[in-house]
Amino acid sequence: MTLDEARAVFAGLRPRLAEFVRIRADLAELRRDLETDGASRHGGLADAKAFEARLYADLEHFAQVGAQVKGFAPVLLDFPGERDGEPVLWCWLEGDRDIEWYHRVDTGFAGRRPT
């Protein structure tokens, strides 16, 4: 896919990614609270399982729309594409405003360059 196509897919994922980050944080707090206090404002063990199920469903959704999930915390997504006739991965890291990086398929994150 082109960079514009990857950005369009990413734009559709933005709301779900924001919710993913919120749920991931809630789950982290819930787990910690249950370990230390036995109770949490986020609920109990059943709620933790529900949060986990939601996160896994989101990760599957990201993959179904064409993103390769490379990281969970922080979220790292790669979108297969092509630049100047060469296969690349358009790369988004949690905290980036948009897809502003790419890297060759064979170099990974260390080979990231600005788009």
Summary of the structure (lengths in Angstrom):
residues: 115
radius of gyration: 16.5
end to end distance: 14.0
largest distance: 56.0
contacts: 322
relative contact order: 0.16
helix: 50%
strand: 24%
